[in-house]
Amino acid sequence: MSQNLLDGFDHAIGIHINPNLPVGVFNALPGAVSKSADQFSITFIGEMAHGAMPHKGVDAIAIAAAFICEVQKVVSREFPDPDATVITIGKIRGGEAANII
């Protein structure tokens, strides 16, 4: 159905929302200007324990928190500034009760 959709066109323009621009204004540059938006998912598996006895378990939330702090160093230490690299951890989910590890 969408085969040959762009036949007859010499150029294409892709526009991405830029919240820093005023309403009704857009900017354009020749060539590719957008970065990739890859996604990942990681599961940290701990061992349940009561919050009053953390030594009897493995705290997956603490492990995930350490991972979040460390992964940010990848950007600051491994990529040059002009690369405009960003790692965003936008969601973390864990636990069922406030007093259970």
C-alpha positions as CSV (number, residue, x, y, z in Angstrom):
1,M,0.0,0.0,0.0
2,S,2.8,2.5,0.9
3,Q,5.1,1.2,-1.8
4,N,6.5,4.0,-4.0
5,L,5.1,6.5,-1.7
6,L,8.0,8.9,-2.2
7,D,8.3,8.5,-6.0
8,G,8.5,11.8,-7.7
9,F,10.0,13.7,-4.6
10,D,13.5,15.0,-4.7
11,H,13.8,16.0,-1.1
12,A,12.2,15.2,2.3
13,I,12.0,17.3,5.5
14,G,11.6,15.8,8.9
15,I,10.6,18.1,11.7
16,H,11.0,17.3,15.4
17,I,9.4,19.3,18.2
18,N,11.8,21.7,19.8
19,P,10.3,23.1,23.0
20,N,13.0,25.9,23.1
21,L,11.5,27.6,20.1
22,P,8.6,30.0,20.2
23,V,5.2,28.8,18.9
24,G,5.0,29.0,15.1
25,V,8.8,29.1,14.6
26,F,10.9,26.2,13.3
27,N,14.5,25.8,12.3
28,A,16.1,23.6,9.7
29,L,19.6,22.6,8.7
30,P,20.8,20.6,5.7
31,G,21.7,16.9,6.4
32,A,21.0,14.7,9.4
33,V,20.7,16.6,12.7
34,S,18.8,14.2,14.9
35,K,20.3,11.7,17.3
36,S,19.1,8.1,17.8
37,A,16.7,7.3,20.5
38,D,17.4,3.8,21.6
39,Q,15.7,2.2,24.5
40,F,16.8,-0.4,27.0
41,S,15.3,-2.4,29.9
42,I,17.2,-3.9,32.7
43,T,15.9,-6.2,35.5
44,F,17.8,-6.3,38.8
45,I,16.8,-9.3,40.8
46,G,17.3,-9.1,44.6
47,E,16.3,-11.3,47.5
48,M,13.4,-10.3,49.6
49,A,13.8,-9.3,53.3
50,H,12.1,-7.2,55.8
51,G,13.3,-3.6,55.9
52,A,14.3,-4.0,59.5
53,M,16.6,-6.9,58.5
54,P,18.3,-5.8,55.3
55,H,21.3,-8.0,55.9
56,K,19.0,-11.0,55.2
57,G,18.3,-9.9,51.6
58,V,19.7,-8.4,48.5
59,D,18.4,-4.9,47.8
60,A,17.7,-4.7,44.1
61,I,16.5,-1.1,44.5
62,A,19.9,-0.1,45.9
63,I,21.6,-2.0,43.1
64,A,19.5,-0.2,40.5
65,A,20.2,3.2,42.2
66,A,24.0,2.5,42.0
67,F,23.6,1.5,38.3
68,I,21.8,4.8,37.5
69,C,24.6,6.8,39.1
70,E,27.3,4.9,37.4
71,V,25.7,4.9,33.9
72,Q,25.7,8.7,33.9
73,K,29.5,8.6,34.1
74,V,29.6,6.8,30.8
75,V,28.5,10.0,29.1
76,S,30.7,12.4,31.1
77,R,33.8,10.2,30.8
78,E,33.6,8.4,27.5
79,F,32.0,10.7,24.9
80,P,33.4,14.0,23.7
81,D,31.3,17.1,24.3
82,P,30.3,17.7,20.6
83,D,28.6,14.3,20.5
84,A,25.7,15.6,22.6
85,T,25.2,12.2,24.1
86,V,22.5,11.7,26.7
87,I,21.4,8.7,28.8
88,T,18.0,9.1,30.4
89,I,16.6,6.8,33.0
90,G,13.0,7.8,32.8
91,K,11.4,5.1,34.8
92,I,12.2,2.8,37.7
93,R,9.8,0.3,39.2
94,G,10.3,-1.9,42.2
95,G,8.8,-3.4,45.2
96,E,5.3,-4.0,46.5
97,A,5.5,-2.6,50.0
98,A,7.5,0.2,51.7
99,N,8.9,-2.0,54.4
100,I,10.1,-4.9,52.2
101,I,13.4,-5.2,50.4
